[in-house]
Amino acid sequence: MPIGETMTALNQIKEQGKIRAIGVSNVSREQLEEAAQYGRIDSLQPPYSLFWRGVEKEQQPYCIEHNLTVMAYSSLAQGLLTGKFDTSHRFPEADIRSKNKLFHPPLLSGAEKS
């Protein structure tokens, strides 16, 4: 779906009072800039944790400059930062973490659970 069409539709339903804000997730700085050409973006919702800090380089400075709220998700890296998982843990195939390289050696150490 083109960004312009999406933003136009979101702005229409915002004007109708059906939504209060427009938020975007998993977008690049370029996509933020493109979307902003069609209306106000109120928040960016990126994955952000000790492992996923990419937003700090491009999107976060843009958000600061344009007064956009940043509402991070997965701040515990899908549970990895809880200390609950070690190399012996197996996720069901349907669990997205079963394919996440953070949950597999060598990135996940063999440290015992505490």
DRENZALO-887282 format. One record per residue: residue number from 1; x, y, z of N, C-alpha, C, O in turn. Coordinates in steps of 0.001 Angstrom, whole numbers, plus 500000, padded with zeros to 6 digits. Layout:
> NUM:X:Y:Z:X:Y:Z:X:Y:Z:X:Y:Z
...
END
This chain:
> 1:500854:498824:500000:500000:500000:500000:500900:501239:500000:501755:501372:500876
> 2:500729:502123:499061:501530:503346:499009:501333:504215:500262:500227:504326:500790
> 3:502418:504817:500715:502380:505637:501931:501401:506800:501791:500667:507108:502729
> 4:501385:507440:500639:500487:508577:500426:499023:508200:500596:498263:508927:501236
> 5:498625:507067:500026:497231:506609:500156:496900:506281:501605:495825:506613:502104
> 6:497832:505631:502261:497616:505249:503659:497454:506486:504534:496523:506568:505334
> 7:498357:507445:504382:498295:508665:505191:497039:509474:504886:496443:510059:505791
> 8:496637:509513:503632:495410:510229:503271:494212:509610:503988:493378:510323:504547
> 9:494133:508289:503968:493024:507600:504639:493074:507821:506151:492043:508067:506777
> 10:494270:507733:506736:494402:507950:508180:494021:509373:508571:493366:509584:509591
> 11:494425:510339:507773:494053:511729:508059:492544:511935:507973:491976:512688:508765
> 12:491899:511280:507030:490448:511400:506901:489743:510860:508151:488839:511503:508684
> 13:490157:509690:508610:489459:509139:509784:489846:509889:511063:489090:509889:512034
> 14:491012:510522:511066:491373:511374:512206:490483:512612:512226:489990:513008:513282
> 15:490278:513220:511064:489399:514393:510964:487965:514057:511349:487252:514913:511874
> 16:487535:512834:511099:486192:512381:511457:486074:512060:512945:484980:511788:513440
> 17:487188:512091:513649:487172:511819:515082:487197:510341:515431:486976:509979:516587
> 18:487459:509492:514470:487473:508047:514720:488783:507586:515351:488823:506552:516018
> 19:489850:508347:515146:491129:508088:515809:491669:509420:516319:491331:510477:515787
> 20:492506:509367:517348:493072:510598:517905:494481:510880:517403:494925:512028:517403
> 21:495177:509845:516979:496572:510018:516594:496940:509024:515499:496266:508015:515292
> 22:498029:509340:514807:498553:508468:513762:499940:508016:514184:500832:508834:514409
> 23:500109:506718:514289:501401:506156:514650:501882:505223:513561:501089:504585:512869
> 24:503195:505153:513419:503796:504256:512441:504792:503357:513158:505327:503712:514209
> 25:505033:502190:512573:505936:501226:513179:506801:500592:512110:506367:500383:510977
> 26:508043:500286:512492:508960:499577:511592:509159:500305:510267:509080:499695:509201
> 27:509414:501594:510335:509657:502383:509134:511036:503019:509191:511585:503244:510270
> 28:511581:503300:508040:512875:503976:507947:512665:505486:508078:511538:505982:508057
> 29:513772:506191:508212:513694:507660:508243:513103:508187:506941:512319:509135:506946
> 30:513481:507570:505836:512960:508003:504540:511450:507834:504473:510745:508687:503934
> 31:510959:506735:505021:509511:506507:505027:508802:507495:505955:507695:507945:505658
> 32:509440:507829:507080:508880:508853:507972:508752:510183:507235:507720:510851:507297
> 33:509821:510546:506542:509818:511811:505804:508752:511817:504712:508074:512823:504507
> 34:508606:510700:504017:507585:510616:502975:506184:510722:503573:505343:511460:503059
> 35:505937:509999:504639:504614:510026:505276:504277:511425:505778:503128:511856:505690
> 36:505267:512132:506299:505042:513475:506836:504615:514464:505753:504046:515509:506068
> 37:504874:514159:504509:504430:515025:503405:502909:515022:503272:502333:515934:502678
> 38:502267:514007:503818:500820:513837:503669:500040:514166:504935:498809:514158:504920
> 39:500733:514455:506023:500040:514784:507263:500904:514509:508473:502006:513973:508362
> 40:500399:514875:509606:501128:514762:510873:501186:513321:511362:500160:512649:511474
> 41:502380:512860:511649:502579:511582:512328:502763:511923:513801:503558:512799:514140
> 42:502044:511250:514663:502122:511561:516082:503133:510711:516835:503708:511152:517830
> 43:503350:509475:516350:504307:508636:517067:504959:507601:516159:504399:507156:515158
> 44:506172:507245:516566:506910:506155:515940:506975:505031:516968:507260:505271:518142
> 45:506714:503819:516530:506720:502662:517425:507723:501633:516908:507358:500717:516170
> 46:508997:501791:517300:510037:500875:516819:510373:499793:517844:510087:499951:519031
> 47:510984:498689:517386:511560:497761:518350:512804:498451:518917:513611:498997:518165
> 48:512956:498424:520246:514081:499137:520854:514456:498449:522159:513658:498373:523093
> 49:515673:497955:522203:516188:497313:523411:517703:497407:523388:518277:498034:522498
> 50:518343:496793:524353:519805:496763:524368:520364:496088:523124:521492:496374:522724
> 51:519594:495197:522507:520028:494492:521306:519630:495209:520023:520338:495119:519020
> 52:518504:495919:520043:517983:496574:518849:518001:498079:519057:517017:498666:519508
> 53:519124:498696:518726:519298:500125:518974:519388:500932:517682:519745:502110:517716
> 54:519076:500330:516568:519188:501001:515278:518393:502284:515175:518787:503195:514446
> 55:517292:502376:515882:516440:503564:515828:517194:504816:516290:516828:505928:515908
> 56:518235:504650:517101:518982:505791:517635:519713:506579:516546:519965:507773:516710
> 57:520049:505927:515449:520858:506579:514411:520056:507476:513486:520464:508605:513214
> 58:518932:506998:513003:518189:507731:511975:516816:508236:512445:516512:509425:512348
> 59:516006:507317:512949:514627:507682:513267:514515:508572:514508:513765:509549:514500
> 60:515247:508248:515567:515127:509020:516805:515514:510494:516610:514790:511372:517079
> 61:516636:510791:515932:516937:512207:515694:515831:512922:514900:515517:514082:515167
> 62:515254:512220:513930:514143:512799:513161:512966:513086:514092:512352:514150:514016
> 63:512659:512141:514961:511531:512312:515882:511761:513483:516829:510835:514247:517103
> 64:512971:513630:517326:513287:514750:518211:513119:516066:517457:512512:517011:517960
> 65:513659:516111:516259:513590:517323:515438:512158:517715:515099:511851:518903:514998
> 66:511269:516724:514919:509889:516996:514498:508857:516768:515604:507655:516715:515343
> 67:509337:516635:516835:508459:516509:518001:507478:515336:517892:506283:515479:518152
> 68:508015:514176:517502:507217:512943:517431:507520:512107:518664:508668:512031:519103
> 69:506515:511495:519208:506685:510591:520338:507269:509274:519856:506887:508766:518802
> 70:508196:508724:520631:508730:507396:520349:508204:506459:521427:508465:506649:522615
> 71:507464:505453:521000:506889:504451:521914:507475:503097:521536:506981:502431:520626
> 72:508516:502700:522230:509228:501464:521883:508411:500222:522204:507591:500208:523122
> 73:508663:499179:521416:508120:497872:521762:509257:496875:521835:510340:497122:521304
> 74:509024:495773:522476:509991:494701:522667:511237:495174:523414:512357:494795:523074
> 75:511030:496000:524427:512160:496535:525182:512917:495445:525940:514065:495653:526332
> 76:512297:494298:526150:512985:493162:526775:513430:492141:525732:513685:490981:526058
> 77:513521:492578:524478:514008:491738:523377:513292:490393:523326:513920:489335:523359
> 78:511971:490455:523247:511121:489264:523166:511333:488324:524352:511160:487111:524236
> 79:511708:488898:525488:511893:488107:526710:513328:487715:526981:513632:487222:528067
> 80:514215:487917:526034:515609:487505:526215:516263:488200:527405:517023:487573:528144
> 81:515980:489477:527598:516615:490228:528679:516034:489918:530050:516470:490499:531044
> 82:515071:489024:530126:514540:488617:531432:515460:487612:532119:515356:487397:533327
> 83:516364:486994:531349:517242:485973:531910:516568:484617:532025:517139:483690:532600
> 84:515384:484489:531496:514591:483263:531614:515063:482155:530679:514809:480979:530942
> 85:515746:482512:529591:516075:481528:528566:517570:481243:528500:518395:482137:528687
> 86:517903:479991:528232:519292:479608:527965:519304:478728:526720:518268:478545:526079
> 87:520464:478184:526374:520588:477426:525128:519775:476141:525114:519545:475575:524045
> 88:519336:475671:526272:518542:474443:526300:517062:474684:525986:516320:473740:525714
> 89:516637:475949:526024:515223:476254:525786:514894:476100:524301:515659:476533:523439
> 90:513765:475487:524016:513286:475324:522637:511910:475963:522521:510998:475664:523292
> 91:511784:476841:521547:510500:477475:521285:509734:476656:520265:510342:476047:519385
> 92:508410:476628:520362:507610:475955:519335:507879:476604:517973:508188:477794:517904
> 93:507765:475849:516925:508025:476330:515566:507209:477584:515233:507686:478465:514518
> 94:505995:477660:515746:505128:478807:515457:505557:480074:516207:505105:481168:515868
> 95:506410:479944:517208:506887:481082:517986:507989:481779:517192:508980:481149:516823
> 96:507824:483055:516932:508782:483807:516111:510200:483738:516679:511172:483851:515932
> 97:510322:483555:517982:511641:483485:518604:512413:482237:518197:513632:482193:518362
> 98:511733:481222:517670:512427:480002:517242:513384:480294:516087:514319:479531:515846
> 99:513154:481391:515378:513999:481756:514240:514880:482977:514517:515683:483368:513670
> 100:514731:483576:515694:515482:484771:516048:516900:484389:516457:517091:483608:517388
> 101:517890:484939:515763:519286:484572:516020:519738:484921:517435:520709:484343:517922
> 102:519068:485839:518098:519441:486169:519476:519217:485007:520437:519838:484951:521499
> 103:518335:484083:520073:518006:482953:520950:518796:481694:520609:518478:480609:521096
> 104:519819:481834:519779:520625:480687:519373:522109:480987:519565:522525:482141:519461
> 105:522918:479950:519846:524372:480151:519937:524879:480662:518591:524285:480335:517564
> 106:525917:481426:518558:526745:481832:519691:526238:483063:520416:526802:483437:521444
> 107:525181:483713:519911:524697:484933:520559:524103:484669:521927:524275:485476:522841
> 108:523405:483555:522084:522869:483185:523384:523879:482283:524061:524193:481205:523557
> 109:524385:482717:525191:525400:481913:525877:524760:480735:526579:523538:480664:526711
> 110:525583:479823:527022:525108:478649:527736:524999:478872:529223:524980:477909:529989
> 111:524925:480129:529657:524828:480435:531081:523587:479800:531680:522535:479745:531042
> 112:523713:479337:532870:522583:478728:533592:521549:479777:533943:521875:480949:534131
> 113:520303:479351:534030:519235:480237:534484:519482:480551:535949:519980:479709:536697
> 114:519135:481750:536351:519292:482084:537773:517975:482054:538483:517917:482309:539686
END
